[in-house]
């Protein structure tokens, strides 16, 4: 598979290890704050704010890091095509599952989720492919086979969704697809859109769950 290679950046091994550690802490925080303490909304908002601030600060220090993270224009067209194909497969599966089982949850919140979820999907994929997969490849000086890095990223992404079996299976395949697309295109924007739209359909059509409802309840709506 053809890869998009980026120029060598002025980055230390320590910086990449910090990114991996911070990504791991964010994943661990999901179990503590979102699952155990049931602070889903504060956790989600906090994670978005923290990583958005990190991106802004790093970009102000070295603009070239934006390209490494896939936040530039590289591979936009190819990523749109590949993500579109992946979405057709994932979305088609979700719709087919709902049709066969005779159940689906559809309300006005679905439209809102389709609009909002890509932002959270972008953050999650930033952690999975830009910080985990890319840093693993860089720290091993690209001696680790791509297949191994892809599987590690997909398995970690899946493990974050323990103990929800359906989500674990879905996120394993999603993580596999997004990591492969990222290595090929070096574009995170389309991957975030894919994550947000597929997750929205999967929640409503397969899990029959409205992820927005508990957040609105906590917010007092």
C-alpha positions as CSV (number, residue, x, y, z in Angstrom):
1,X,0.0,0.0,0.0
2,X,1.3,3.5,-0.9
3,X,2.0,5.7,2.1
4,X,2.0,9.5,2.5
5,X,5.3,10.3,4.1
6,X,5.9,13.5,5.9
7,X,9.2,15.3,6.3
8,X,11.3,14.7,9.4
9,X,10.0,17.0,12.1
10,X,11.9,18.7,14.9
11,X,10.4,16.4,17.5
12,X,12.0,14.6,20.3
13,X,11.4,11.0,21.3
14,X,10.2,12.5,24.6
15,X,7.6,14.5,22.9
16,X,6.1,11.5,21.1
17,X,6.2,9.5,24.3
18,X,4.3,12.3,26.0
19,X,1.6,12.2,23.3
20,X,1.2,8.5,23.8
21,X,1.0,8.9,27.5
22,X,-1.5,11.7,27.3
23,X,-3.7,9.7,24.9
24,X,-3.6,6.7,27.3
25,X,-4.6,8.9,30.1
26,X,-7.5,10.2,28.1
27,X,-8.6,6.6,27.4
28,X,-8.3,5.7,31.1
29,X,-10.3,8.8,32.0
30,X,-13.2,7.4,30.0
31,X,-13.5,4.5,32.4
32,X,-13.1,6.6,35.5
33,X,-15.1,9.7,34.7
34,X,-17.6,8.6,32.0
35,X,-18.3,5.0,33.0
36,X,-17.7,4.8,36.7
37,X,-18.6,8.3,37.9
38,X,-21.1,8.8,35.1
39,X,-19.7,12.3,34.2
40,X,-20.0,11.6,30.5
41,X,-20.7,15.3,29.4
42,X,-17.9,16.9,31.5
43,X,-15.5,14.2,30.4
44,X,-16.3,14.7,26.7
45,X,-16.2,18.4,26.9
46,X,-13.0,18.3,28.9
47,X,-11.3,16.0,26.5
48,X,-12.3,18.1,23.5
49,X,-11.0,21.3,25.2
50,X,-7.7,19.8,26.3
51,X,-6.8,18.3,22.9
52,X,-8.0,21.3,21.0
53,X,-5.8,23.5,23.2
54,X,-2.9,21.1,22.7
55,X,-3.2,21.3,18.9
56,X,-3.3,25.1,19.0
57,X,-0.3,25.3,21.3
58,X,1.8,22.8,19.3
59,X,0.9,24.5,16.0
60,X,2.0,27.9,17.4
61,X,5.4,26.4,18.2
62,X,5.8,24.4,15.0
63,X,3.3,24.6,12.1
64,X,4.7,21.5,10.4
65,X,3.2,19.3,13.1
66,X,-0.2,20.0,11.6
67,X,0.7,18.0,8.5
68,X,2.0,15.1,10.6
69,X,-1.3,14.9,12.4
70,X,-3.3,15.0,9.2
71,X,-4.9,18.4,9.9
72,X,-3.7,19.9,6.6
73,X,-4.9,19.5,3.0
74,X,-2.9,16.4,2.1
75,X,-4.8,13.5,0.7
76,X,-8.2,15.2,1.1
77,X,-9.7,13.9,-2.1
78,X,-8.5,10.4,-1.7
79,X,-9.5,10.3,2.0
80,X,-13.0,11.5,1.0
81,X,-13.3,8.7,-1.5
82,X,-12.0,6.0,0.9
83,X,-14.0,7.3,3.8
84,X,-17.1,7.5,1.6
85,X,-16.7,3.8,0.6
86,X,-16.2,2.8,4.3
87,X,-19.3,4.8,5.3
88,X,-21.4,3.1,2.6
89,X,-20.3,-0.3,4.0
90,X,-20.8,0.6,7.6
91,X,-23.9,2.6,7.1
92,X,-25.3,-0.1,4.8
93,X,-24.7,-2.7,7.4
94,X,-26.4,-0.6,10.1
95,X,-29.4,0.0,7.9
96,X,-29.6,-3.6,6.8
97,X,-29.4,-4.8,10.4
98,X,-32.2,-2.5,11.5
99,X,-34.4,-3.7,8.5
100,X,-33.7,-7.4,9.3
101,X,-34.3,-7.1,13.0
102,X,-37.3,-4.9,12.6
103,X,-36.0,-2.3,15.1
104,X,-34.5,1.1,14.9
105,X,-34.5,4.3,17.0
106,X,-35.1,7.3,14.8
107,X,-35.9,10.8,16.2
108,X,-34.9,14.4,15.7
109,X,-31.8,13.8,17.8
110,X,-30.3,11.7,15.0
111,X,-30.0,14.8,12.8
112,X,-28.3,16.7,15.7
113,X,-26.0,13.8,16.4
114,X,-25.0,13.7,12.7
115,X,-24.1,17.3,13.0
116,X,-22.2,17.2,16.3
117,X,-20.7,13.8,16.6
118,X,-17.9,14.4,13.9
119,X,-16.2,16.8,16.3
120,X,-16.0,14.1,19.0
121,X,-15.1,11.6,16.3
122,X,-12.2,13.8,15.1
123,X,-10.8,14.0,18.6
124,X,-11.1,10.2,19.0
125,X,-9.4,9.5,15.7
126,X,-6.7,12.1,16.5
127,X,-5.9,10.0,19.6
128,X,-6.1,6.6,17.8
129,X,-4.4,7.3,14.4
130,X,-2.4,10.5,14.8
131,X,-1.1,10.0,18.4
132,X,-1.2,6.2,18.9
133,X,-0.6,4.6,15.5
134,X,1.7,7.3,14.0
135,X,3.8,7.6,17.2
136,X,4.1,3.8,17.5
137,X,5.4,3.7,13.9
138,X,7.8,6.6,14.5
139,X,9.2,5.4,17.8
140,X,10.1,2.0,16.3
141,X,11.6,3.8,13.4
142,X,9.1,2.2,11.0
143,X,10.5,-1.2,11.6
144,X,7.2,-2.5,13.0
145,X,5.1,-3.9,10.2
146,X,2.1,-1.8,9.3
147,X,-0.3,-4.7,10.0
148,X,0.9,-4.9,13.6
149,X,0.4,-1.2,14.2
150,X,-3.0,-1.2,12.6
151,X,-4.1,-4.2,14.7
152,X,-2.7,-2.6,17.9
153,X,-4.6,0.6,17.2
154,X,-7.8,-1.2,16.4
155,X,-7.6,-3.4,19.5
156,X,-6.9,-0.5,21.8
157,X,-9.8,1.5,20.3
158,X,-12.0,-1.6,20.8
159,X,-10.8,-2.1,24.4
160,X,-11.8,1.4,25.3
161,X,-15.4,0.4,24.7
162,X,-15.4,-2.6,27.1
163,X,-17.8,-4.1,28.2
164,X,-20.2,-3.2,25.3
165,X,-19.6,-6.1,22.9
166,X,-21.4,-4.6,19.9
167,X,-19.4,-1.4,20.2
168,X,-16.2,-3.3,20.7
169,X,-16.7,-5.2,17.4
170,X,-17.8,-2.1,15.5
171,X,-14.9,0.0,16.8
172,X,-12.4,-2.7,16.0
173,X,-13.4,-2.6,12.3
174,X,-13.7,1.2,12.4
175,X,-10.2,1.5,13.9
176,X,-8.8,-0.8,11.3
177,X,-10.3,1.2,8.5
178,X,-9.4,4.6,9.8
179,X,-5.8,3.7,10.6
180,X,-5.3,2.2,7.1
181,X,-6.8,5.3,5.5
182,X,-4.7,7.6,7.6
183,X,-1.5,5.9,6.7
184,X,-2.5,6.1,3.0
185,X,-3.8,9.7,2.9
186,X,-2.4,11.5,6.0
187,X,-5.8,13.3,6.3
188,X,-7.7,13.4,9.6
189,X,-10.7,15.5,8.6
190,X,-12.4,12.9,6.5
191,X,-11.7,10.2,9.1
192,X,-13.4,12.3,11.7
193,X,-16.4,12.7,9.5
194,X,-16.5,8.9,8.9
195,X,-16.3,8.2,12.6
196,X,-19.0,10.7,13.5
197,X,-21.6,9.6,10.8
198,X,-21.0,5.9,11.2
199,X,-21.2,6.0,15.0
200,X,-24.4,8.0,14.8
201,X,-26.1,5.4,12.6
202,X,-24.7,2.5,14.6
203,X,-26.1,3.9,17.8
204,X,-29.6,4.6,16.4
205,X,-30.0,1.7,14.0
206,X,-28.0,-1.2,15.7
207,X,-27.9,-0.3,19.4
208,X,-31.2,1.5,19.3
209,X,-29.8,4.0,21.7
210,X,-29.9,7.8,21.6
211,X,-26.5,8.9,22.9
212,X,-27.7,12.5,23.1
213,X,-30.6,11.8,25.5
214,X,-28.5,11.2,28.7
215,X,-26.3,14.2,27.9
216,X,-29.3,16.5,27.5
217,X,-30.8,15.1,30.8
218,X,-27.6,15.9,32.6
219,X,-27.6,19.4,31.1
220,X,-31.1,19.9,32.3
221,X,-33.0,19.8,29.0
